[in-house]
Amino acid sequence: MQLNIKRIVILAEGCLAILHGKTAIGVLRYRGQDVVAVIDSTQAGKDIRTIVQTQYQVPIVSSLEEALKFQPDSLLIGFAPIGGFLPEEYRQTVLEAIHKGLDIVSGLHYLLNDDPEFAAAAKQAGIMIYDVRRPEPDNYVARGFAKNLKANTVLFIGSDCACGKMTAAFECHLEAKKRGYKSEFLATGQTGIMIANGGIPLDRVIGDFMAGEIEKILMKYPVDTQFVFIEGQGSILHPGYSGVTLALMHGSMPKTMILCHEAGRNEIDEYQGFPFPPFPEIIQMHEQLLKYVRPSKVVGIALNTKWISEAEALKEIDKFEKETGLPTTDPVRFGAAKLIDTLEKYL
Amino acid sequence: MQLNIKRIVILAEGCLAILHGKTAIGVLRYRGQDVVAVIDSTQAGKDIRTIVQTQYQVPIVSSLEEALKFQPDSLLIGFAPIGGFLPEEYRQTVLEAIHKGLDIVSGLHYLLNDDPEFAAAAKQAGIMIYDVRRPEPDNYVARGFAKNLKANTVLFIGSDCACGKMTAAFECHLEAKKRGYKSEFLATGQTGIMIANGGIPLDRVIGDFMAGEIEKILMKYPVDTQFVFIEGQGSILHPGYSGVTLALMHGSMPKTMILCHEAGRNEIDEYQGFPFPPFPEIIQMHEQLLKYVRPSKVVGIALNTKWISEAEALKEIDKFEKETGLPTTDPVRFGAAKLIDTLEKYL
């Protein structure tokens, strides 16, 4: 799927400063040069760089009407609610954007092209609705071929959803390219796809074919590829999404893994009563699940420290290094060099 | 999905005596009273009870034409190829059956209702095509509610696909009912659904919603249910299907587990280079994946000994009991009493 958009307005009402704005935040950080405005009336007028870690100075406005002054060509839905429905209060905003001639980019499970009202409006206005979470249908079952890949295929696993797996993978990809490596970023979720202009919305794929979709993409990279940074999905500890995670582990059969975690989180977010195991046990569980498939090691930890101070972040990093013996850093805050230094050893 | 069929012909060409005929075999064994004939030209004329363990004396014929003499009302596709396509050589047989006024029952991933040629023929002939693998769409994500169920929810896990999980679960369900328990059988695959007239084709569900579909069904059983026997899917060791398996584990959060295995198999079937771990390790892996969700134990082993003699079977059972310390039996060959004796302790 190729997204032909250049002047993006992101709809992030009420969620620019919270977790569910992760699509907005990811696009702002890694594709901010194409964003002309962000809609979030709760943050309007503020300097975006005080809210989101991005180098791009993008105006925050309180309505679509205001955003139109910046001559956008598209409206990108920047939140990711559980279940992936479009909240009813934003239906009108999306319809208005269509009437104004904007293309729509959505990563929701609820496919806007399948909604008769949106489909009719899109046809009338002559615009495109990009449902990036619509996978191409293909009943291919993984055969286990990815275990023979020469490249260092690095899978970003996590303690939970929304803890920074896509971000850590993309930061590592940027650092590897900076060092001159032939590197690929394999996007497996809607935000990654919006940034990379390609990939597979894995959590939308039919159960039996999830691993196969990953294997297919991996087998198509050039043989001289040195790194593939694979965006992780969910967590093997997550009561709702763990199936997607294990399919990704077995479809990719990674050479190495980086464990991603949000500092301070102790249990599955938005659920009750599902605490994390000790981190050495989390690591052992992942390694054991790959042991008889392709022996693979967790070789580093990407810690998301966005909610704590720099001093606290350094303390947390130190704590994780002592507990696990693995190089640990926050690749957004401190750069991905430490992780690439380690990953280079597995080329 | 309610299947309104009473006089079934099973299409099992070339596969009655092999693993890929598992749909045919399951229906013959547990719903044989509704089967009027089986098509398999390689076995035609033989006594079916010398090939399949069933109490029903069903004629084996070599063509649809012969089968029509038994006045069937439906043709059931009895094989389950990898990827779930309809092999091209059987397209004509299915079309002929439609023209003769037979309903079609298919558990293939390839949905016959979506095939223009079949759909048109069905309409013209006024017959039904039951695609039992078409799930009802519903974007529900599991919330982890199943961990609070009072019933003994028993999940049948396995070392591999097609090793007897559905069969073991159904045999246990029959034994529990015989003992007077309020028991449910939760079918999660096409054969189970064909036998039980309901359930969810889990491997066909979109990744994010697999666990949720299981949770939804479990939460609807009457509160005084004593046993739920949950048909397992795939294996956490399987390179292609493991995601479905873990989703089922987390969606059902079972109170207990029964490990299913085909005696003599040492690695993933039809794959190369994916050996099974030692059985104590397989057990520990499953228990660890549930440890922080709902502590659950593997409490027995269902050994599929169909390919070996009775003397060898008893030896294998003894070996597994010694290696794992768990009660082991082949529920088809020796009955499920031993397993229910154990499972009663967890009511």
Interface residues (C-beta under 8 A of the other chain):
Chain A: I82 G83 G84 F85 H109 Y110 N139 Y140 V141 A142 R143 G144 K147 L202 D203 R204 V205 I206 G207 D208 M210 A211 G212 I236 L237 H238 P239 G240 Y241 S242 G243 V244 T245 L246 A247 L248 M249 H250 G251 M253 Y271 Q272 G273 F274 P275 F276 P277 E281 M285 Q288 L289 K291 Y292 V293
Chain B: I82 G83 G84 F85 H109 Y110 N139 Y140 V141 A142 R143 G144 K147 L202 D203 R204 V205 I206 G207 D208 M210 A211 G212 I236 L237 H238 P239 G240 Y241 S242 G243 V244 T245 L246 A247 L248 M249 H250 G251 M253 Y271 Q272 G273 F274 P275 F276 P277 E281 M285 Q288 L289 K291 Y292 V293
